[in-house]
Amino acid sequence: MAEGRKLRLNWIEGRSTLSGGIKSNRLMAEAMQRRGHEVTTSFLTPVHQWPRPWRIRTFLKRLWRAILPNSFPHHLEHSTVNLNQMPTRELNPDLVPDADVSFASWWQVWDLVSRWPASKGLKVHYVRHHEIHGGKRSDVDAAYLIPGPRVVISSWLGSVMKDYGHSDTQMVRVPNGVDWKQFESQEREKASEPIIGMLMGTESFKDTPTGVRAIRILQERVPGLRVIAFGKRPPPAEWDLPECVEHHRSPAQDLIPKLYQQANCWVITSSAEGFGMPGIEAAASHCPLVSTRCGGPEDFVREGENGFMIDVGDAEAMADAIERVLNLDDDEWKKMSKASYSIAREFDWDRSAEKLEAQSYKWLDERDGAGETL
């Protein structure tokens, strides 16, 4: 039986970035290492896209980074697991250690890893989002249809995988956790200023424009409104951000908890989210939440308890829900704040790793008992 033995585990990434998916894979890999397993993360050399040449300062900064070694920050650079940075432009199984299990998330990586040799172990699709970009939709759907074990990080992703024909017997929900070393927080009072926060991502599924429209509505209703925001990229000019928005581009990791803890309400604007890491991190920071019904956040935003849910793309309803949180009296707000923290406490990387470990043993036993790869 597989149960109880030390496993050799591979996490396979594309290019490492500051994305939530890379961060989540890193934290899970580290949690599995803490359980005594041998873990390696293989990834391609991080790069940044070249800006338009007429953006002279940004272009020169990118050129300087291209000259300097290791000048692109990413979530894997300080990981405690074995790191295997590929010297090639493509993931090569010959350069990846043999393993008992190999996990792949992004659909293109899964499409590749699912066909790797048996020496790389059981291949598992670690579904962190329903990515429908980065290629032709027919190619995307073909990757999701590939049979094999699946890990999903939210109830919504489980339903999406069922739509692709995958059964409960070959799927397990292992939710993301909170990095409690980074986001542990104490009970706090409601800020005297009306401060809200949100991630402002430029990806279309983040639907930041709806959040900006909600901010403009709130400006007419809430005197002195302040908005704390962050994102990987500078806000596009067409967003025309109101002056009340304080935008932090790729803030340092030790600054992020401080940003959450300033806000009276954290807002999730997305049209689709596999999980919604900023939301659970904000909850861990004693922040009430307002979220669209976009998938992943529905596992941790509980209506009227730690926040409110609204329909995707409805800026008016978003503004109404945010205003409702901002207008709570101090005692009501503190009750909702404490509920957010309490719910966030249900999400822990080590407990999730324990669940992933048990399921990995189960899948390996089923494979060995059947005498064939699952």
GIFEN-V351315 format. One record per run of one state. SS is the DSSP state (H for helix, E for strand, - for the rest). FROM is the first residue (numbers start at 0). LEN is the number of residues. If there is no record, write none. Layout:
((SS/FROM/LEN) (SS/FROM/LEN))
This chain:
((-/0/7) (E/7/8) (-/15/4) (H/19/15) (-/34/3) (E/37/7) (-/44/11) (H/55/12) (-/67/14) (E/81/4) (-/85/7) (H/92/3) (-/95/5) (E/100/4) (-/104/2) (H/106/7) (-/113/4) (H/117/3) (-/120/1) (E/121/6) (-/127/9) (H/136/9) (-/145/3) (E/148/4) (-/152/2) (H/154/9) (-/163/4) (H/167/3) (E/170/3) (-/173/4) (E/177/1) (-/178/1) (H/179/4) (-/183/11) (E/194/5) (-/199/4) (H/203/3) (-/206/1) (H/207/14) (-/221/4) (E/225/6) (-/231/5) (H/236/3) (-/239/5) (E/244/5) (-/249/3) (H/252/8) (-/260/4) (E/264/4) (-/268/4) (E/272/1) (-/273/3) (H/276/8) (-/284/4) (E/288/4) (-/292/2) (E/294/1) (H/295/4) (-/299/3) (E/302/1) (-/303/3) (E/306/4) (-/310/4) (H/314/12) (-/326/3) (H/329/15) (-/344/3) (E/347/1) (H/348/22) (-/370/4))
